[in-house]
């Protein structure tokens, strides 16, 4: 199978959504870039795939599937990488499968990679969910606990890799280039300052989600999304509720989009989630996140969690420890987490630099009563600022709208109702941004798929764009508003010089 001067390596990647394993240390890593001394071989494409459908979900371990070709263990199917496996097939069981799945690919690497003793051969996984084990030629090389963030292992000296060393090797100095951007970030009691100038976040929350490929990275989709952000006049987004691909942050660096970088701390609702084991893993995840993204000038703030049960008694020490640790890792950026708890009982709020507050008035609260939005939202802001004297971002707000569903008078789930919810919030934002409100992030940029449930109509429909990236009525409301805000502040996005994008 291997031609002269090539080496075949059998790579097996095992993923699982549920497994309680102690976290492993990670030392951060450089994004793979080619240079005169560095070569990159992408492993994207078709892999062999098999889900472990056994009752115990661990037949693959019992039978040591990693010791032979995956096709020899049972039936395999084609699976594209990168992609989520859920929507690739017509099998409803696989669509909702939770447990171990196996990926395998034979890789041909250049002989010089192993012939030259001075060459490091590193296998890097950009993102795999949530617990991962990797074998090369039947040898386990690494494992990783936690999705979204990269991990790697050196594989240059593995057993079963035997090549004749060539004579006359040339020595090269290692070369690595890193784009650099320099700016300052500062928070006062009423403002967020970038380069000592007030910055107002008018942007979106996003998800890495699209038809068929799910969370799989896709360049056409990424470029489309950035063009839509420009069309909106948005200047920022939050990586809700996990770190995004490094390529997306590189796009933000180039295009001047400001990022609130959020770790996967979502669903911290149970009292057990505040125990030492969870905190220890949370600290490791922040290590990985900060080490990966600290050099991106687009990242201006870390978010350590989304909607935790921060009113629970252990939450105070938990978030004090977590935020202090994050500031130790990076003393140059402010830290927040996104809350939906009661302002008077939130035990983590004293430790954040910026208050990020979610609310869904006239949707989850008093559904259908649009007239209550100004009263409730104004009260929300006054309560939070009165207690903590810190700037506030409305980190989520919105309403579901099924694309093409209309009604007059407006009713819930129609585009007209979503439009009125947005306008109700905007009237209060315009009052409070003159005082201490420093931003507004719509939930959500685009519709996205969720688990089935009675409150979802084929996924979450709070996007101002459909899952296929077509605008709803709310998108035009935001477009008019965001460009007006940009013109009022004089902080026009850098792409405004390209008239074809307006």
C-alpha positions as CSV (number, residue, x, y, z in Angstrom):
1,X,0.0,0.0,0.0
2,X,2.9,2.4,0.6
3,X,5.1,3.7,-2.2
4,X,8.8,4.2,-2.0
5,X,9.7,6.9,0.5
6,X,6.3,7.0,2.2
7,X,5.0,5.6,5.6
8,X,1.5,4.4,6.3
9,X,0.2,5.1,9.8
10,X,-3.1,3.8,11.1
11,X,-4.8,6.5,13.2
12,X,-7.7,5.6,15.5
13,X,-9.6,8.4,17.3
14,X,-12.2,7.4,19.9
15,X,-14.7,10.0,21.1
16,X,-17.3,9.9,23.9
17,X,-19.8,12.3,25.2
18,X,-20.0,10.8,28.6
19,X,-17.1,9.7,30.7
20,X,-15.7,10.9,34.1
21,X,-12.0,10.9,33.8
22,X,-9.4,13.0,35.7
23,X,-8.2,15.9,33.6
24,X,-4.8,15.8,32.0
25,X,-2.3,18.7,32.1
26,X,-1.9,20.7,28.9
27,X,0.8,23.1,28.1
28,X,-0.7,25.1,25.2
29,X,0.4,24.9,21.6
30,X,1.0,27.0,18.5
31,X,-1.6,27.0,15.7
32,X,-0.2,24.9,12.9
33,X,1.4,27.2,10.2
34,X,3.6,26.2,7.4
35,X,7.0,27.9,7.2
36,X,10.5,27.1,5.8
37,X,11.0,24.7,8.8
38,X,7.4,23.5,9.4
39,X,5.2,21.3,7.3
40,X,1.5,20.7,7.9
41,X,-0.5,17.7,6.6
42,X,-4.2,18.0,7.1
43,X,-6.2,14.9,7.9
44,X,-9.6,16.3,6.7
45,X,-11.7,14.1,4.5
46,X,-13.4,10.7,4.8
47,X,-12.8,8.5,7.8
48,X,-14.1,5.1,8.8
49,X,-16.6,5.4,11.5
50,X,-18.4,3.2,14.0
51,X,-20.6,3.9,16.9
52,X,-20.4,1.5,19.9
53,X,-24.1,0.6,20.1
54,X,-23.5,-2.2,22.6
55,X,-25.7,-2.1,25.7
56,X,-22.7,-1.2,27.9
57,X,-21.3,1.2,25.2
58,X,-17.8,-0.2,25.9
59,X,-17.5,-3.2,23.5
60,X,-14.7,-1.4,21.7
61,X,-12.6,-1.5,24.8
62,X,-13.5,-5.1,25.6
63,X,-12.6,-6.2,22.1
64,X,-9.6,-3.7,21.7
65,X,-10.9,-2.3,18.4
66,X,-7.8,-0.1,18.2
67,X,-5.5,-3.1,17.7
68,X,-6.9,-3.9,14.2
69,X,-8.5,-2.1,11.3
70,X,-11.9,-0.8,12.4
71,X,-13.6,-2.5,9.4
72,X,-12.4,-5.8,10.8
73,X,-14.4,-5.3,14.0
74,X,-17.7,-4.9,12.3
75,X,-19.6,-2.6,9.9
76,X,-18.2,0.9,9.3
77,X,-19.5,3.8,7.4
78,X,-17.9,6.9,5.8
79,X,-17.8,9.9,8.0
80,X,-16.5,13.4,6.9
81,X,-14.1,15.2,9.1
82,X,-14.6,17.9,10.2
83,X,-18.3,17.5,10.9
84,X,-20.7,16.4,13.6
85,X,-21.9,12.8,12.9
86,X,-25.5,13.5,14.0
87,X,-27.1,14.6,10.8
88,X,-24.9,12.8,8.3
89,X,-27.0,9.6,8.1
90,X,-30.7,8.8,8.0
91,X,-30.4,6.8,11.2
92,X,-32.4,8.5,14.1
93,X,-30.5,6.4,16.6
94,X,-27.2,8.0,15.5
95,X,-28.7,11.4,15.4
96,X,-29.3,11.3,19.1
97,X,-26.5,8.9,20.1
98,X,-24.5,9.5,23.3
99,X,-21.6,7.2,24.0
100,X,-18.3,6.1,22.4
101,X,-17.8,6.5,18.7
102,X,-14.7,5.4,16.8
103,X,-13.0,7.1,13.9
104,X,-10.1,5.6,11.9
105,X,-7.9,6.8,9.0
106,X,-4.8,5.5,7.3
107,X,-2.3,8.4,6.9
108,X,0.6,8.4,4.5
109,X,3.4,10.6,5.9
110,X,6.6,11.7,4.1
111,X,9.6,9.4,4.8
112,X,11.8,12.5,5.7
113,X,9.6,13.1,8.8
114,X,10.9,10.0,10.5
115,X,14.2,9.7,8.7
116,X,15.5,13.0,10.1
117,X,16.1,12.5,13.8
118,X,15.8,16.2,14.3
119,X,12.2,16.4,13.0
120,X,9.4,16.5,15.5
121,X,6.2,14.8,14.2
122,X,3.2,16.1,16.1
123,X,-0.4,14.8,15.8
124,X,-2.9,17.6,16.6
125,X,-6.6,17.3,17.1
126,X,-8.3,20.7,16.7
127,X,-11.5,19.8,18.6
128,X,-13.2,16.5,19.6
129,X,-16.1,16.0,22.0
130,X,-15.9,15.4,24.9
131,X,-13.5,12.7,26.1
132,X,-11.1,11.5,23.5
133,X,-8.5,8.7,23.2
134,X,-6.0,8.5,20.3
135,X,-4.1,5.5,19.0
136,X,-1.5,5.4,16.3
137,X,-0.6,1.9,15.0
138,X,-2.3,0.4,18.0
139,X,-0.3,2.5,20.5
140,X,-2.2,5.0,22.7
141,X,-0.6,8.3,22.2
142,X,-2.8,10.7,24.1
143,X,-6.2,11.3,25.7
144,X,-8.1,14.6,26.4
145,X,-11.0,15.5,28.6
146,X,-13.1,18.4,27.3
147,X,-14.4,19.4,23.9
148,X,-13.7,22.5,21.7
149,X,-10.0,23.0,22.5
150,X,-7.1,21.4,20.7
151,X,-4.7,18.7,22.0
152,X,-1.7,17.0,20.5
153,X,0.9,14.3,20.9
154,X,4.4,13.7,19.5
155,X,4.4,10.5,17.4
156,X,7.8,10.5,15.8
157,X,9.2,7.6,17.8
158,X,6.2,5.2,17.9
159,X,6.7,1.5,17.7
160,X,6.0,0.0,14.3
161,X,7.5,3.1,12.7
162,X,10.7,2.0,11.1
163,X,12.5,4.0,8.5
164,X,16.1,4.1,7.3
165,X,17.8,7.4,8.2
166,X,19.1,9.2,5.1
167,X,22.6,10.8,5.0
168,X,23.4,14.4,4.3
169,X,20.5,15.9,6.3
170,X,20.4,19.7,6.2
171,X,19.9,21.7,9.4
172,X,17.3,24.4,9.5
173,X,16.5,27.0,12.1
174,X,12.9,26.7,13.2
175,X,10.7,29.5,11.8
176,X,7.3,30.4,13.0
177,X,5.4,33.6,12.1
178,X,2.6,35.0,14.3
179,X,0.5,38.0,13.3
180,X,0.5,40.6,16.0
181,X,-2.1,43.2,17.1
182,X,-1.6,45.6,20.0
183,X,-4.4,47.4,21.9
184,X,-5.3,48.1,25.5
185,X,-8.5,47.2,27.4
186,X,-9.8,48.8,30.5
187,X,-13.0,48.8,32.5
188,X,-14.3,51.6,34.7
189,X,-17.5,51.6,36.8
190,X,-19.5,52.8,33.7
191,X,-17.4,52.2,30.6
192,X,-15.5,49.6,28.6
193,X,-12.4,51.2,27.0
194,X,-10.4,49.9,24.1
195,X,-7.3,52.0,23.5
196,X,-8.7,54.4,26.1
197,X,-11.8,55.1,24.0
198,X,-15.3,54.0,25.1
199,X,-16.5,50.9,23.3
200,X,-20.1,49.9,23.0
201,X,-20.8,46.2,22.1
202,X,-23.5,46.0,19.4
203,X,-23.3,42.5,18.2
204,X,-24.5,38.9,18.5
205,X,-24.3,35.6,20.2
206,X,-23.3,32.8,17.8
207,X,-23.2,29.0,17.6
208,X,-20.9,26.8,15.6
209,X,-23.9,25.2,13.8
210,X,-25.2,24.7,10.3
211,X,-27.2,22.3,8.3
212,X,-25.8,18.7,7.9
213,X,-22.3,19.5,9.1
214,X,-23.5,20.5,12.6
215,X,-20.5,22.0,14.4
216,X,-18.0,20.9,11.8
217,X,-15.7,23.6,10.6
218,X,-16.6,24.9,7.1
219,X,-14.9,27.8,5.3
220,X,-17.8,28.8,3.0
221,X,-20.1,29.1,6.0
222,X,-17.5,31.1,8.0
223,X,-17.0,33.6,5.2
224,X,-20.8,33.9,4.8
225,X,-21.2,34.6,8.5
226,X,-18.6,37.3,8.5
227,X,-20.2,38.9,5.5
228,X,-23.5,38.9,7.4
229,X,-21.9,40.4,10.4
230,X,-20.6,43.2,8.2
231,X,-24.0,43.6,6.6
232,X,-25.5,44.0,10.1
233,X,-22.9,46.5,11.2
234,X,-22.1,44.3,14.1
235,X,-18.8,45.0,15.9
236,X,-18.7,42.0,18.3
237,X,-19.9,38.6,19.3
238,X,-19.7,36.2,22.2
239,X,-18.5,32.6,21.6
240,X,-21.5,31.1,23.2
241,X,-21.1,28.8,25.0
242,X,-17.6,27.4,24.2
243,X,-14.4,28.4,22.4
244,X,-14.7,28.6,18.6
245,X,-12.2,27.4,16.1
246,X,-8.9,29.3,16.0
247,X,-9.5,30.2,12.4
248,X,-12.6,32.1,13.4
249,X,-10.5,34.2,15.9
250,X,-8.0,34.8,13.2
251,X,-10.8,36.1,11.0
252,X,-11.9,38.4,13.8
253,X,-8.3,39.7,14.2
254,X,-8.2,40.6,10.5
255,X,-11.7,42.1,10.2
256,X,-11.8,44.0,13.5
257,X,-14.6,42.0,15.2
258,X,-14.3,42.2,19.0
259,X,-14.7,38.9,20.9
260,X,-15.9,37.8,24.3
261,X,-14.2,34.4,24.6
262,X,-16.3,32.0,26.6
263,X,-15.3,28.6,28.0
264,X,-17.6,25.6,27.9
265,X,-18.9,26.3,31.4
266,X,-22.6,25.9,30.6
267,X,-25.1,23.9,32.6
268,X,-23.5,24.5,36.0
269,X,-26.9,24.0,37.7
270,X,-26.5,21.1,40.1
271,X,-25.0,21.6,43.6
272,X,-22.5,18.8,42.7
273,X,-21.2,21.0,39.8
274,X,-19.6,23.2,42.4
275,X,-17.5,20.5,44.0
276,X,-13.7,20.3,43.9
277,X,-13.5,17.8,41.0
278,X,-15.6,20.1,38.8
279,X,-13.6,23.2,39.9
280,X,-10.3,21.5,39.2
281,X,-11.4,20.6,35.7
282,X,-12.8,24.1,35.1
283,X,-9.4,25.6,36.0
284,X,-7.7,23.3,33.5
285,X,-10.1,24.3,30.8
286,X,-9.3,28.0,31.5
287,X,-5.6,27.2,31.3
288,X,-6.2,25.7,27.9
289,X,-8.4,28.5,26.7
290,X,-6.2,31.4,27.8
291,X,-3.0,29.7,26.5
292,X,-4.6,29.1,23.1
293,X,-6.3,32.5,22.6
294,X,-4.2,35.0,24.6
295,X,-2.4,36.3,21.5
296,X,-5.6,37.3,19.6
297,X,-6.1,41.1,19.9
298,X,-9.8,40.5,19.0
299,X,-10.3,38.8,22.3
300,X,-11.0,41.6,24.9
301,X,-12.7,39.6,27.7
302,X,-12.9,36.1,29.1
303,X,-16.3,34.6,30.1
304,X,-15.9,31.7,32.5
305,X,-19.5,30.4,32.5
306,X,-23.0,30.8,31.1
307,X,-26.1,30.9,33.3
308,X,-24.7,29.0,36.3
309,X,-26.8,28.5,39.4
310,X,-24.7,31.4,41.0
311,X,-27.2,31.9,43.8
312,X,-26.2,28.5,45.4
313,X,-24.0,28.8,48.6
314,X,-20.8,27.2,47.1
315,X,-20.9,29.6,44.0
316,X,-19.1,32.4,45.8
317,X,-15.9,30.5,46.5
318,X,-16.1,28.7,43.2
319,X,-16.2,31.8,41.1
320,X,-13.8,33.7,43.3
321,X,-11.3,30.9,42.8
322,X,-12.0,30.6,39.0
323,X,-11.9,34.3,38.2
324,X,-8.7,34.8,40.3
325,X,-7.1,32.0,38.5
326,X,-8.1,33.4,35.1
327,X,-6.7,36.8,36.0
328,X,-3.4,35.1,37.1
329,X,-3.2,33.5,33.6
330,X,-4.0,36.8,31.9
331,X,-3.9,40.0,34.0
332,X,-4.5,42.2,30.9
333,X,-8.2,41.3,30.2
334,X,-11.3,41.7,32.2
335,X,-13.3,38.6,33.2
336,X,-17.0,38.1,33.3
337,X,-19.6,35.3,33.4
338,X,-23.1,35.4,32.0
339,X,-25.9,35.4,34.6
340,X,-29.6,35.0,34.7
341,X,-29.9,34.7,38.5
342,X,-31.4,37.2,41.0
343,X,-29.2,40.3,41.4
344,X,-29.5,40.2,45.2
345,X,-28.5,36.5,45.5
346,X,-25.8,36.2,42.8
347,X,-22.7,35.1,44.8
348,X,-20.2,35.4,41.9
349,X,-21.1,38.9,40.7
350,X,-18.8,40.6,43.2
351,X,-15.8,39.1,41.5
352,X,-16.4,39.9,37.8
353,X,-15.3,43.1,36.1
354,X,-18.3,43.4,33.9
355,X,-21.9,42.3,34.6
356,X,-23.3,40.2,31.7
357,X,-27.0,39.7,32.2
358,X,-29.5,37.6,30.3
359,X,-33.2,38.2,30.3
360,X,-36.2,37.2,28.1
361,X,-39.0,39.5,29.1
362,X,-42.3,38.8,27.3
363,X,-40.9,35.4,26.3
364,X,-39.9,33.2,29.1
365,X,-41.2,35.8,31.6
366,X,-44.8,37.1,31.0
367,X,-45.1,35.6,27.5
368,X,-47.1,37.8,25.2
369,X,-46.9,40.9,27.3
370,X,-44.8,43.3,25.3
371,X,-45.9,46.3,27.3
372,X,-43.9,45.0,30.3
373,X,-40.5,45.0,28.6
374,X,-39.6,48.7,29.4
375,X,-40.6,48.4,33.0
376,X,-38.9,45.1,33.7
377,X,-35.7,45.8,31.8
378,X,-35.3,49.3,33.4
379,X,-35.7,47.7,36.8
380,X,-33.2,44.9,35.9
381,X,-30.5,47.4,35.0
382,X,-31.2,49.7,38.1
383,X,-31.1,46.7,40.4
384,X,-27.8,45.3,39.1
385,X,-26.0,48.6,38.8
386,X,-27.3,49.8,42.1
387,X,-25.8,46.9,44.0
388,X,-22.5,46.3,42.2
389,X,-21.6,49.7,40.5
390,X,-20.2,47.9,37.5
391,X,-20.8,48.3,33.7
392,X,-23.5,46.0,32.3
393,X,-23.8,44.1,29.0
394,X,-27.2,42.8,28.0
395,X,-25.6,39.5,27.0
396,X,-28.8,37.8,25.7
397,X,-32.3,38.9,24.8
398,X,-34.7,37.9,22.1
399,X,-37.7,35.7,21.0
400,X,-38.3,32.7,18.8
401,X,-39.5,33.4,15.3
402,X,-40.3,30.7,12.7
403,X,-39.1,32.1,9.4
404,X,-42.1,33.1,7.2
405,X,-44.6,32.9,10.0
406,X,-46.6,36.2,10.2
407,X,-49.5,37.7,12.2
408,X,-51.1,41.0,12.8
409,X,-51.7,41.8,15.6
410,X,-48.3,40.0,16.4
411,X,-48.3,36.8,18.3
412,X,-45.5,34.7,19.7
413,X,-43.3,32.8,17.2
414,X,-44.0,35.2,14.4
415,X,-41.5,37.5,12.8
416,X,-43.6,40.5,13.8
417,X,-43.5,39.5,17.5
418,X,-39.7,39.0,17.5
419,X,-39.4,42.5,15.9
420,X,-41.4,44.1,18.6
421,X,-39.4,42.4,21.4
422,X,-36.2,43.8,19.9
423,X,-37.6,47.3,19.6
424,X,-38.9,47.1,23.2
425,X,-35.4,46.3,24.5
426,X,-33.8,48.9,22.2
427,X,-35.7,51.8,23.7
428,X,-34.3,51.0,27.1
429,X,-30.8,50.4,25.8
430,X,-30.8,53.9,24.3
431,X,-31.5,55.3,27.8
432,X,-29.1,53.3,29.7
433,X,-26.1,53.3,27.3
434,X,-25.8,56.9,28.3
435,X,-25.1,55.8,31.8
436,X,-23.6,52.3,32.5
437,X,-24.9,49.8,29.9
438,X,-21.9,49.0,27.6
439,X,-23.4,46.5,25.2
440,X,-26.2,44.5,23.6
441,X,-25.8,41.1,22.1
442,X,-28.9,39.5,20.4
443,X,-29.7,35.9,21.0
444,X,-29.1,34.6,18.4
445,X,-27.3,35.3,15.2
446,X,-28.9,32.3,13.4
447,X,-31.3,29.5,14.2
448,X,-29.6,26.4,15.5
449,X,-30.5,22.7,16.1
450,X,-31.3,21.5,19.7
451,X,-32.6,18.3,21.3
452,X,-36.3,17.8,20.7
453,X,-38.6,19.3,23.2
454,X,-42.0,21.0,23.5
455,X,-40.5,24.5,23.7
456,X,-38.5,24.1,20.4
457,X,-39.8,24.2,16.9
458,X,-37.2,22.1,15.1
459,X,-34.5,23.7,17.1
460,X,-34.0,27.1,18.6
461,X,-35.6,29.8,16.4
462,X,-34.4,32.9,18.1
463,X,-32.0,33.7,15.3
464,X,-32.4,36.9,13.3
465,X,-31.2,34.7,10.4
466,X,-32.5,31.3,9.6
467,X,-30.2,28.3,9.9
468,X,-29.7,28.7,6.2
469,X,-28.6,32.3,6.8
470,X,-31.6,34.1,5.4
471,X,-32.7,37.3,7.2
472,X,-35.9,37.5,9.2
473,X,-37.6,40.9,9.9
474,X,-35.5,41.3,13.0
475,X,-32.3,41.3,11.0
476,X,-33.3,44.5,9.3
477,X,-34.2,46.1,12.6
478,X,-30.7,45.3,13.9
479,X,-29.0,46.4,10.7
480,X,-30.6,49.8,10.9
481,X,-29.8,50.1,14.6
482,X,-26.2,48.9,14.5
483,X,-25.2,51.2,11.6
484,X,-26.8,54.1,13.4
485,X,-24.8,53.2,16.6
486,X,-21.6,53.0,14.6
487,X,-22.2,56.4,13.0
488,X,-23.2,58.0,16.3
489,X,-20.0,56.8,18.1
490,X,-17.8,57.6,15.2
491,X,-16.4,54.0,15.5
492,X,-17.1,52.8,12.0
493,X,-16.0,49.2,11.3
494,X,-12.8,49.0,9.1
495,X,-14.7,47.4,6.2
496,X,-16.8,50.5,5.6
497,X,-14.3,51.6,3.0
498,X,-15.6,48.8,0.8
499,X,-18.8,50.3,-0.5
500,X,-19.9,47.0,-2.1
501,X,-20.5,45.6,1.3
502,X,-22.9,48.3,2.5
